[in-house]
Amino acid sequence: MRYDELRAKGLLDDAAASGKQVASLARRAAKDLQTAKATVLVDREWAYTMAAQGMVRAARALVLAEGLRPKGREQVKTVLQVAGGLLSADFLPLMNQLERMRRKSQQFLDAADRPISAYEGEVALKTAEEFVQRVLQRIQEKNPQLSLL
């Protein structure tokens, strides 16, 4: 979906990029990953959920850094659509994994009986770390004046 379509649907607005807000989201995404790593041996499902949330925060930071602001009830969906459009094709596997993680995390939040295997938790943490690192690097390259971490 193109940005003008999202704007027409009232799901996206242009907004002045706030370096402070972008940096705050970037720091929180990194902290989410640290917390997920520290939690994985105690609670894999919660660590998985935190890893997915860290990825979403990084994607939101990217969208805001581009001067775009999601609106409406399904902001995460809008953020992921826009971020997918902003990132290069080599991010596609990471974006697909993020969408799977986001859905599974939501299932865990809605019904806590969705177990995460040790392998799945490990893969999620590695995926989240790669995604967040690469997205924050892209933001930094495009906005070198920002101090993200």
Phi and psi in degrees as GROMACS dihedral restraints (atoms count N, CA, C in turn):
[ dihedral_restraints ]
;  ai    aj    ak    al  type     phi  dphi    fc
    3     4     5     6     1   -83.2    20    10
    4     5     6     7     1   157.3    20    10
    6     7     8     9     1   -61.6    20    10
    7     8     9    10     1   -36.7    20    10
    9    10    11    12     1   -65.3    20    10
   10    11    12    13     1   -31.3    20    10
   12    13    14    15     1   -68.7    20    10
   13    14    15    16     1   -41.4    20    10
   15    16    17    18     1   -64.7    20    10
   16    17    18    19     1   -39.2    20    10
   18    19    20    21     1   -63.4    20    10
   19    20    21    22     1   -44.8    20    10
   21    22    23    24     1   -61.5    20    10
   22    23    24    25     1   -32.5    20    10
   24    25    26    27     1   -82.9    20    10
   25    26    27    28     1    -2.4    20    10
   27    28    29    30     1    77.1    20    10
   28    29    30    31     1    22.6    20    10
   30    31    32    33     1  -101.1    20    10
   31    32    33    34     1    -8.7    20    10
   33    34    35    36     1  -148.6    20    10
   34    35    36    37     1   137.8    20    10
   36    37    38    39     1  -127.0    20    10
   37    38    39    40     1   155.3    20    10
   39    40    41    42     1   -79.9    20    10
   40    41    42    43     1   142.1    20    10
   42    43    44    45     1  -149.9    20    10
   43    44    45    46     1   145.6    20    10
   45    46    47    48     1   -62.5    20    10
   46    47    48    49     1   130.4    20    10
   48    49    50    51     1   -65.5    20    10
   49    50    51    52     1   123.8    20    10
   51    52    53    54     1   -98.3    20    10
   52    53    54    55     1   107.1    20    10
   54    55    56    57     1   -58.0    20    10
   55    56    57    58     1   -37.2    20    10
   57    58    59    60     1   -64.3    20    10
   58    59    60    61     1   -43.8    20    10
   60    61    62    63     1   -68.7    20    10
   61    62    63    64     1   -40.6    20    10
   63    64    65    66     1   -61.9    20    10
   64    65    66    67     1   -46.7    20    10
   66    67    68    69     1   -63.8    20    10
   67    68    69    70     1   -39.0    20    10
   69    70    71    72     1   -63.4    20    10
   70    71    72    73     1   -44.4    20    10
   72    73    74    75     1   -64.5    20    10
   73    74    75    76     1   -39.1    20    10
   75    76    77    78     1   -63.3    20    10
   76    77    78    79     1   -45.7    20    10
   78    79    80    81     1   -62.6    20    10
   79    80    81    82     1   -41.2    20    10
   81    82    83    84     1   -67.9    20    10
   82    83    84    85     1   -36.7    20    10
   84    85    86    87     1   -61.3    20    10
   85    86    87    88     1   -44.2    20    10
   87    88    89    90     1   -64.0    20    10
   88    89    90    91     1   -40.1    20    10
   90    91    92    93     1   -67.8    20    10
   91    92    93    94     1   -37.8    20    10
   93    94    95    96     1   -57.3    20    10
   94    95    96    97     1   -41.7    20    10
   96    97    98    99     1   -67.3    20    10
   97    98    99   100     1   -42.2    20    10
   99   100   101   102     1   -60.1    20    10
  100   101   102   103     1   -43.7    20    10
  102   103   104   105     1   -65.9    20    10
  103   104   105   106     1   -40.5    20    10
  105   106   107   108     1   -61.2    20    10
  106   107   108   109     1   -43.5    20    10
  108   109   110   111     1   -62.9    20    10
  109   110   111   112     1   -39.9    20    10
  111   112   113   114     1   -71.7    20    10
  112   113   114   115     1   -22.7    20    10
  114   115   116   117     1   -96.9    20    10
  115   116   117   118     1   -18.9    20    10
  117   118   119   120     1   -57.1    20    10
  118   119   120   121     1   -34.6    20    10
  120   121   122   123     1   -76.2    20    10
  121   122   123   124     1   -21.0    20    10
  123   124   125   126     1   -93.2    20    10
  124   125   126   127     1   -41.5    20    10
  126   127   128   129     1  -151.2    20    10
  127   128   129   130     1    92.5    20    10
  129   130   131   132     1   -60.6    20    10
  130   131   132   133     1   -39.9    20    10
  132   133   134   135     1   -64.5    20    10
  133   134   135   136     1   -42.6    20    10
  135   136   137   138     1   -70.3    20    10
  136   137   138   139     1   -38.0    20    10
  138   139   140   141     1   -61.8    20    10
  139   140   141   142     1   -42.0    20    10
  141   142   143   144     1   -60.4    20    10
  142   143   144   145     1   -45.3    20    10
  144   145   146   147     1   -63.6    20    10
  145   146   147   148     1   -42.2    20    10
  147   148   149   150     1   -65.7    20    10
  148   149   150   151     1   -37.9    20    10
  150   151   152   153     1   -63.0    20    10
  151   152   153   154     1   -43.9    20    10
  153   154   155   156     1   -63.1    20    10
  154   155   156   157     1   -41.3    20    10
  156   157   158   159     1   -64.6    20    10
  157   158   159   160     1   -37.8    20    10
  159   160   161   162     1   -61.5    20    10
  160   161   162   163     1   -39.0    20    10
  162   163   164   165     1   -65.5    20    10
  163   164   165   166     1   -42.9    20    10
  165   166   167   168     1   -63.5    20    10
  166   167   168   169     1   -41.4    20    10
  168   169   170   171     1   -62.8    20    10
  169   170   171   172     1   -40.7    20    10
  171   172   173   174     1   -63.6    20    10
  172   173   174   175     1   -42.5    20    10
  174   175   176   177     1   -63.4    20    10
  175   176   177   178     1   -40.5    20    10
  177   178   179   180     1   -63.8    20    10
  178   179   180   181     1   -40.4    20    10
  180   181   182   183     1   -60.2    20    10
  181   182   183   184     1   -41.7    20    10
  183   184   185   186     1   -60.9    20    10
  184   185   186   187     1   -47.5    20    10
  186   187   188   189     1   -62.6    20    10
  187   188   189   190     1   -44.8    20    10
  189   190   191   192     1   -65.4    20    10
  190   191   192   193     1   -36.9    20    10
  192   193   194   195     1   -64.0    20    10
  193   194   195   196     1   -25.1    20    10
  195   196   197   198     1   -85.3    20    10
  196   197   198   199     1     0.5    20    10
  198   199   200   201     1    81.1    20    10
  199   200   201   202     1    28.1    20    10
  201   202   203   204     1  -121.9    20    10
  202   203   204   205     1   143.8    20    10
  204   205   206   207     1  -131.5    20    10
  205   206   207   208     1   122.7    20    10
  207   208   209   210     1   -72.1    20    10
  208   209   210   211     1   150.5    20    10
  210   211   212   213     1  -134.4    20    10
  211   212   213   214     1   164.5    20    10
  213   214   215   216     1    91.9    20    10
  214   215   216   217     1  -171.1    20    10
  216   217   218   219     1   -76.3    20    10
  217   218   219   220     1   -32.2    20    10
  219   220   221   222     1  -107.8    20    10
  220   221   222   223     1    56.9    20    10
  222   223   224   225     1   -63.5    20    10
  223   224   225   226     1   -37.3    20    10
  225   226   227   228     1   -63.0    20    10
  226   227   228   229     1   -43.6    20    10
  228   229   230   231     1   -60.3    20    10
  229   230   231   232     1   -43.2    20    10
  231   232   233   234     1   -63.9    20    10
  232   233   234   235     1   -44.7    20    10
  234   235   236   237     1   -56.9    20    10
  235   236   237   238     1   -45.5    20    10
  237   238   239   240     1   -68.5    20    10
  238   239   240   241     1   -36.7    20    10
  240   241   242   243     1   -63.3    20    10
  241   242   243   244     1   -47.3    20    10
  243   244   245   246     1   -67.0    20    10
  244   245   246   247     1   -45.3    20    10
  246   247   248   249     1   -60.6    20    10
  247   248   249   250     1   -41.3    20    10
  249   250   251   252     1   -59.6    20    10
  250   251   252   253     1   -36.1    20    10
  252   253   254   255     1   -73.8    20    10
  253   254   255   256     1   -28.9    20    10
  255   256   257   258     1   -80.8    20    10
  256   257   258   259     1   -28.6    20    10
  258   259   260   261     1   -88.0    20    10
  259   260   261   262     1   156.0    20    10
  261   262   263   264     1   -72.9    20    10
  262   263   264   265     1   166.7    20    10
  264   265   266   267     1   -60.0    20    10
  265   266   267   268     1   -27.3    20    10
  267   268   269   270     1   -71.1    20    10
  268   269   270   271     1    -8.1    20    10
  270   271   272   273     1   -85.5    20    10
  271   272   273   274     1   -11.6    20    10
  273   274   275   276     1   -53.1    20    10
  274   275   276   277     1   -46.8    20    10
  276   277   278   279     1   -61.0    20    10
  277   278   279   280     1   -36.9    20    10
  279   280   281   282     1   -69.0    20    10
  280   281   282   283     1   -38.5    20    10
  282   283   284   285     1   -65.1    20    10
  283   284   285   286     1   -40.7    20    10
  285   286   287   288     1   -63.6    20    10
  286   287   288   289     1   -42.7    20    10
  288   289   290   291     1   -64.2    20    10
  289   290   291   292     1   -40.8    20    10
  291   292   293   294     1   -59.6    20    10
  292   293   294   295     1   -44.0    20    10
  294   295   296   297     1   -62.8    20    10
  295   296   297   298     1   -41.6    20    10
  297   298   299   300     1   -63.1    20    10
  298   299   300   301     1   -44.3    20    10
  300   301   302   303     1   -64.1    20    10
  301   302   303   304     1   -40.6    20    10
  303   304   305   306     1   -62.0    20    10
  304   305   306   307     1   -45.1    20    10
  306   307   308   309     1   -64.9    20    10
  307   308   309   310     1   -44.5    20    10
  309   310   311   312     1   -66.4    20    10
  310   311   312   313     1   -36.7    20    10
  312   313   314   315     1   -63.8    20    10
  313   314   315   316     1   -41.3    20    10
  315   316   317   318     1   -64.4    20    10
  316   317   318   319     1   -38.8    20    10
  318   319   320   321     1   -61.6    20    10
  319   320   321   322     1   -40.7    20    10
  321   322   323   324     1   -63.5    20    10
  322   323   324   325     1   -41.9    20    10
  324   325   326   327     1   -67.0    20    10
  325   326   327   328     1   -35.0    20    10
  327   328   329   330     1   -78.7    20    10
  328   329   330   331     1   -37.3    20    10
  330   331   332   333     1  -143.1    20    10
  331   332   333   334     1   104.1    20    10
  333   334   335   336     1   -68.7    20    10
  334   335   336   337     1    12.4    20    10
  336   337   338   339     1  -100.8    20    10
  337   338   339   340     1    28.6    20    10
  339   340   341   342     1  -104.2    20    10
  340   341   342   343     1    93.4    20    10
  342   343   344   345     1   -71.5    20    10
  343   344   345   346     1   151.1    20    10
  345   346   347   348     1  -116.2    20    10
  346   347   348   349     1   126.4    20    10
  348   349   350   351     1   -72.3    20    10
  349   350   351   352     1   161.5    20    10
  351   352   353   354     1   -59.4    20    10
  352   353   354   355     1   -42.6    20    10
  354   355   356   357     1   -62.5    20    10
  355   356   357   358     1   -46.2    20    10
  357   358   359   360     1   -61.8    20    10
  358   359   360   361     1   -40.2    20    10
  360   361   362   363     1   -64.3    20    10
  361   362   363   364     1   -41.3    20    10
  363   364   365   366     1   -63.8    20    10
  364   365   366   367     1   -46.5    20    10
  366   367   368   369     1   -63.2    20    10
  367   368   369   370     1   -40.9    20    10
  369   370   371   372     1   -60.9    20    10
  370   371   372   373     1   -43.1    20    10
  372   373   374   375     1   -65.2    20    10
  373   374   375   376     1   -41.2    20    10
  375   376   377   378     1   -66.0    20    10
  376   377   378   379     1   -42.6    20    10
  378   379   380   381     1   -62.2    20    10
  379   380   381   382     1   -46.7    20    10
  381   382   383   384     1   -62.5    20    10
  382   383   384   385     1   -42.2    20    10
  384   385   386   387     1   -62.4    20    10
  385   386   387   388     1   -45.9    20    10
  387   388   389   390     1   -63.2    20    10
  388   389   390   391     1   -46.1    20    10
  390   391   392   393     1   -61.4    20    10
  391   392   393   394     1   -51.7    20    10
  393   394   395   396     1   -61.8    20    10
  394   395   396   397     1   -45.1    20    10
  396   397   398   399     1   -59.7    20    10
  397   398   399   400     1   -46.9    20    10
  399   400   401   402     1   -68.8    20    10
  400   401   402   403     1   -39.1    20    10
  402   403   404   405     1   -66.9    20    10
  403   404   405   406     1   -45.0    20    10
  405   406   407   408     1   -65.1    20    10
  406   407   408   409     1   -35.8    20    10
  408   409   410   411     1   -63.2    20    10
  409   410   411   412     1   -41.5    20    10
  411   412   413   414     1   -63.9    20    10
  412   413   414   415     1   -42.8    20    10
  414   415   416   417     1   -61.0    20    10
  415   416   417   418     1   -45.1    20    10
  417   418   419   420     1   -63.4    20    10
  418   419   420   421     1   -40.7    20    10
  420   421   422   423     1   -64.6    20    10
  421   422   423   424     1   -39.3    20    10
  423   424   425   426     1   -79.7    20    10
  424   425   426   427     1   -26.9    20    10
  426   427   428   429     1  -129.6    20    10
  427   428   429   430     1    70.8    20    10
  429   430   431   432     1   -62.6    20    10
  430   431   432   433     1   -17.6    20    10
  432   433   434   435     1   -75.0    20    10
  433   434   435   436     1   -16.5    20    10
  435   436   437   438     1   -80.2    20    10
  436   437   438   439     1   135.7    20    10
  438   439   440   441     1  -103.3    20    10
  439   440   441   442     1   101.8    20    10
  441   442   443   444     1   -81.8    20    10
  442   443   444   445     1   -37.9    20    10
